Amino acid sequence: MNRLTEHRAGGYASSAAPEALLARLGRYEDCHEALTDELERCRHKLEELSAGGNGRSATYKQLLSNKLLLQELLDRLARYVKED
């Protein structure tokens, strides 16, 4: 990834155009939203499978694996991005 910002003692600086910075931020937010939405779909489907007695199926195990991966990705991102 080509960085648009430089980490400095007081925060971040950039010589990039504001439009480029906003476009990158927008794509990041789109990605974060997509990961969050997919995590919620996995959780919902896991609940449906469990309620239907399919909590040991291959589909359930695959969805559980996906859920754990998505949660780990979001947790890692959260370490760097703190909500104001």
FITORDREN-138243 format. One record per residue: x, y, z of N, C-alpha, C in turn; residue number from 0; residue in three letters. Coordinates in nm, 3 decimals, padded with zeros to 5 digits. Example, Ala and Ser with C-alpha at 12.3 -4.5 7.8 and 13.67 -1.06 7.14 Angstrom:
<vexbas>
n.px,n.py,n.pz,ca.px,ca.py,ca.pz,c.px,c.py,c.pz,i,aa
01.319,-00.569,00.780,01.230,-00.450,00.780,01.320,-00.330,00.780,0,Ala;
01.285,-00.225,00.708,01.367,-00.106,00.714,01.290,00.003,00.787,1,Ser;
</vexbas>
This chain:
<vexbas>
n.px,n.py,n.pz,ca.px,ca.py,ca.pz,c.px,c.py,c.pz,i,aa
00.085,-00.116,00.000,00.000,00.000,00.000,00.090,00.123,00.000,0,Met;
00.059,00.216,-00.082,00.130,00.344,-00.083,00.065,00.436,00.019,1,Asn;
00.142,00.476,00.117,00.090,00.564,00.222,00.067,00.703,00.167,2,Arg;
-00.039,00.765,00.213,-00.067,00.905,00.181,-00.031,00.995,00.297,3,Leu;
-00.001,00.936,00.412,00.030,01.013,00.532,00.166,00.972,00.586,4,Thr;
00.219,01.057,00.670,00.345,01.030,00.738,00.321,01.050,00.886,5,Glu;
00.360,00.951,00.965,00.342,00.960,01.110,00.451,01.049,01.168,6,His;
00.407,01.149,01.243,00.500,01.241,01.309,00.468,01.246,01.458,7,Arg;
00.554,01.310,01.533,00.540,01.315,01.678,00.404,01.369,01.721,8,Ala;
00.353,01.470,01.653,00.226,01.531,01.693,00.104,01.474,01.623,9,Gly;
00.122,01.375,01.541,00.009,01.317,01.468,00.052,01.272,01.329,10,Gly;
-00.022,01.317,01.230,00.005,01.276,01.093,00.013,01.399,01.003,11,Tyr;
00.089,01.385,00.896,00.100,01.492,00.797,00.092,01.429,00.659,12,Ala;
00.056,01.510,00.561,00.047,01.461,00.425,00.065,01.576,00.327,13,Ser;
00.126,01.544,00.215,00.136,01.641,00.107,00.038,01.606,-00.005,14,Ser;
-00.040,01.502,00.017,-00.139,01.459,-00.083,-00.257,01.557,-00.086,15,Ala;
-00.323,01.558,-00.199,-00.442,01.643,-00.215,-00.552,01.595,-00.121,16,Ala;
-00.631,01.686,-00.066,-00.741,01.646,00.022,-00.836,01.546,-00.043,17,Pro;
-00.857,01.558,-00.174,-00.946,01.465,-00.244,-00.892,01.323,-00.238,18,Glu;
-00.759,01.309,-00.251,-00.698,01.176,-00.244,-00.712,01.119,-00.104,19,Ala;
-00.693,01.203,-00.003,-00.707,01.157,00.135,-00.850,01.114,00.164,20,Leu;
-00.947,01.193,00.119,-01.088,01.158,00.140,-01.127,01.032,00.066,21,Leu;
-01.074,01.015,-00.056,-01.105,00.894,-00.134,-01.051,00.770,-00.062,22,Ala;
-00.929,00.779,-00.009,-00.870,00.665,00.063,-00.950,00.636,00.189,23,Arg;
-00.985,00.740,00.264,-01.065,00.722,00.384,-01.200,00.660,00.351,24,Leu;
-01.262,00.706,00.244,-01.391,00.651,00.203,-01.382,00.504,00.169,25,Gly;
-01.276,00.465,00.099,-01.259,00.323,00.064,-01.234,00.240,00.190,26,Arg;
-01.158,00.295,00.286,-01.137,00.225,00.412,-01.270,00.205,00.484,27,Tyr;
-01.350,00.311,00.490,-01.479,00.301,00.558,-01.571,00.202,00.488,28,Glu;
-01.567,00.199,00.354,-01.646,00.100,00.279,-01.603,-00.042,00.316,29,Asp;
-01.472,-00.063,00.324,-01.418,-00.194,00.360,-01.461,-00.233,00.501,30,Cys;
-01.448,-00.142,00.594,-01.486,-00.170,00.734,-01.634,-00.203,00.743,31,His;
-01.715,-00.126,00.673,-01.860,-00.152,00.673,-01.893,-00.287,00.612,32,Glu;
-01.825,-00.324,00.505,-01.849,-00.453,00.440,-01.810,-00.568,00.534,33,Ala;
-01.697,-00.554,00.604,-01.656,-00.657,00.699,-01.756,-00.671,00.813,34,Leu;
-01.804,-00.559,00.864,-01.903,-00.560,00.972,-02.033,-00.624,00.926,35,Thr;
-02.078,-00.589,00.807,-02.202,-00.647,00.753,-02.188,-00.798,00.734,36,Asp;
-02.072,-00.840,00.680,-02.051,-00.983,00.659,-02.046,-01.058,00.791,37,Glu;
-01.986,-00.998,00.893,-01.982,-01.059,01.025,-02.123,-01.077,01.080,38,Leu;
-02.207,-00.978,01.065,-02.346,-00.989,01.112,-02.423,-01.098,01.037,39,Glu;
-02.400,-01.108,00.906,-02.466,-01.215,00.828,-02.421,-01.353,00.876,40,Arg;
-02.291,-01.367,00.905,-02.239,-01.494,00.957,-02.303,-01.528,01.090,41,Cys;
-02.310,-01.430,01.178,-02.372,-01.454,01.310,-02.517,-01.497,01.297,42,Arg;
-02.590,-01.429,01.210,-02.731,-01.461,01.190,-02.747,-01.603,01.134,43,His;
-02.666,-01.637,01.034,-02.675,-01.770,00.973,-02.635,-01.879,01.074,44,Lys;
-02.534,-01.850,01.157,-02.495,-01.946,01.260,-02.609,-01.971,01.359,45,Leu;
-02.678,-01.865,01.397,-02.793,-01.880,01.487,-02.901,-01.965,01.423,46,Glu;
-02.928,-01.941,01.294,-03.030,-02.019,01.223,-02.992,-02.166,01.218,47,Glu;
-02.867,-02.194,01.185,-02.823,-02.333,01.176,-02.829,-02.401,01.312,48,Leu;
-02.786,-02.330,01.414,-02.788,-02.387,01.549,-02.931,-02.415,01.594,49,Ser;
-03.020,-02.321,01.569,-03.160,-02.339,01.607,-03.224,-02.454,01.530,50,Ala;
-03.178,-02.479,01.409,-03.231,-02.587,01.327,-03.165,-02.722,01.354,51,Gly;
-03.078,-02.728,01.452,-03.013,-02.854,01.484,-02.895,-02.888,01.396,52,Gly;
-02.843,-02.789,01.325,-02.730,-02.814,01.235,-02.601,-02.752,01.288,53,Asn;
-02.587,-02.748,01.419,-02.471,-02.686,01.481,-02.342,-02.764,01.466,54,Gly;
-02.348,-02.882,01.408,-02.226,-02.962,01.388,-02.198,-02.985,01.241,55,Arg;
-02.274,-02.921,01.154,-02.257,-02.943,01.010,-02.131,-02.876,00.958,56,Ser;
-02.089,-02.918,00.840,-01.972,-02.857,00.776,-01.998,-02.710,00.746,57,Ala;
-02.119,-02.677,00.707,-02.154,-02.537,00.679,-02.139,-02.453,00.804,58,Thr;
-02.186,-02.505,00.916,-02.175,-02.433,01.043,-02.029,-02.409,01.078,59,Tyr;
-01.947,-02.514,01.064,-01.806,-02.502,01.098,-01.735,-02.401,01.007,60,Lys;
-01.769,-02.400,00.879,-01.709,-02.304,00.787,-01.752,-02.162,00.822,61,Gln;
-01.879,-02.143,00.851,-01.928,-02.010,00.889,-01.865,-01.963,01.020,62,Leu;
-01.846,-02.056,01.113,-01.782,-02.021,01.240,-01.638,-01.976,01.215,63,Leu;
-01.569,-02.046,01.127,-01.433,-02.007,01.091,-01.432,-01.869,01.028,64,Ser;
-01.524,-01.843,00.937,-01.535,-01.711,00.873,-01.563,-01.603,00.977,65,Asn;
-01.653,-01.633,01.069,-01.688,-01.537,01.174,-01.566,-01.501,01.257,66,Lys;
-01.489,-01.600,01.296,-01.369,-01.575,01.377,-01.266,-01.493,01.300,67,Leu;
-01.250,-01.520,01.171,-01.157,-01.445,01.089,-01.202,-01.299,01.075,68,Leu;
-01.329,-01.279,01.047,-01.382,-01.143,01.034,-01.368,-01.066,01.164,69,Leu;
-01.396,-01.132,01.276,-01.384,-01.065,01.405,-01.240,-01.027,01.433,70,Gln;
-01.146,-01.116,01.398,-01.004,-01.086,01.418,-00.960,-00.967,01.332,71,Glu;
-01.005,-00.962,01.209,-00.972,-00.848,01.122,-01.024,-00.717,01.181,72,Leu;
-01.148,-00.718,01.225,-01.206,-00.597,01.283,-01.137,-00.558,01.414,73,Leu;
-01.099,-00.657,01.494,-01.028,-00.629,01.618,-00.892,-00.566,01.589,74,Asp;
-00.823,-00.616,01.488,-00.693,-00.558,01.453,-00.707,-00.415,01.404,75,Arg;
-00.808,-00.390,01.324,-00.831,-00.254,01.277,-00.866,-00.161,01.393,76,Leu;
-00.940,-00.212,01.488,-00.982,-00.130,01.603,-00.863,-00.087,01.688,77,Ala;
-00.755,-00.162,01.686,-00.637,-00.124,01.762,-00.578,00.008,01.713,78,Arg;
-00.597,00.038,01.585,-00.538,00.157,01.524,-00.637,00.270,01.507,79,Tyr;
-00.763,00.238,01.501,-00.864,00.340,01.477,-00.952,00.352,01.601,80,Val;
-00.937,00.460,01.670,-01.017,00.483,01.790,-01.125,00.583,01.757,81,Lys;
-01.248,00.546,01.791,-01.361,00.637,01.767,-01.349,00.757,01.859,82,Glu;
-01.384,00.873,01.809,-01.381,00.995,01.891,-01.503,01.005,01.977,83,Asp;
</vexbas>
